[in-house]
Amino acid sequence: MQELDAIDLKILKHLQRDASLSNVELAARVGLSPSPCLARVKQLEASGVILRRVALLDPVRFGSALSVFIHVALEKQTEPKLQAFEKSMANLPEVMECYLMSGDSDYLVRVVVRDVVALQQFIVEKLAKTSGVANIRSSFALKQVKYNTELPIETLVNLKPGKSGARKPR
């Protein structure tokens, strides 16, 4: 894993909050000149620490948007069945998140749909027809209490002893 120092962590923190910052603005916020700042960002991207930069949209601006959590159990949990299900979920635009789980369900899927009718169509026409699906249970989100896209960097890294103050991911 790549060593992350205090400047890298500052860069990541600022980019998580606002990926639209220009390199000049970012450099000023982290205390670097633009050229070394850009080099660090490029290195963070090349190493895979920064996966991509995105714009977050407000679903309310698109009218009603229903967030639904769906627990899915498969008939069999063989590697080919798991891979086939995951590939199917990756190709459905309504699927926002999909997690392989421990416990009663094999997967937890979060979908965003326009309304209950669209949810019914999604479940009946897409999810239930996915090969290997044995059971589907849905729960509606009544209210979004917290939504965060920022990783809690401070809690995910350990301060390594030494004069550099370098931090390394766990």
WOJOGI-V252767 format. One record per residue. D_CENTER is the distance of its C-alpha to the mean C-alpha in Angstrom with 2 decimals. Layout:
BEGIN
D_CENTER
D_CENTER
END
This chain:
BEGIN
19.94
20.49
22.38
20.83
23.50
23.64
23.48
20.33
18.69
20.13
18.85
15.24
15.69
17.28
14.91
11.88
14.26
15.74
14.89
18.06
20.35
23.10
23.87
27.04
25.38
22.82
25.75
27.80
25.21
24.81
28.52
28.70
30.51
28.51
29.29
28.08
24.96
24.13
24.96
22.56
19.64
20.68
20.88
17.41
16.18
18.71
17.84
14.13
13.18
11.92
10.00
10.57
11.45
10.84
12.78
11.54
14.12
16.04
16.44
19.80
21.17
21.04
23.19
22.35
18.86
18.55
15.41
16.34
15.25
17.06
18.27
19.50
22.19
23.43
27.13
26.75
24.10
25.31
23.22
24.18
23.34
19.86
19.23
20.78
18.70
15.37
16.84
17.93
14.61
13.08
16.05
15.90
14.71
14.66
11.97
8.65
7.29
9.70
10.64
14.00
15.79
19.02
21.62
23.08
20.39
19.00
15.72
13.82
12.62
11.54
13.38
14.56
18.22
21.16
23.28
24.74
26.61
23.55
21.94
25.19
25.22
21.70
22.68
26.20
25.85
22.58
21.18
24.67
25.82
23.17
25.20
25.35
23.98
26.40
25.12
22.82
22.43
20.76
20.19
19.87
18.18
21.26
19.81
16.56
17.59
14.62
11.34
9.75
7.04
9.33
9.44
13.01
14.51
17.96
17.40
15.73
18.60
22.28
25.04
27.21
30.90
32.81
34.07
31.12
28.74
26.12
23.03
21.45
18.16
19.05
END
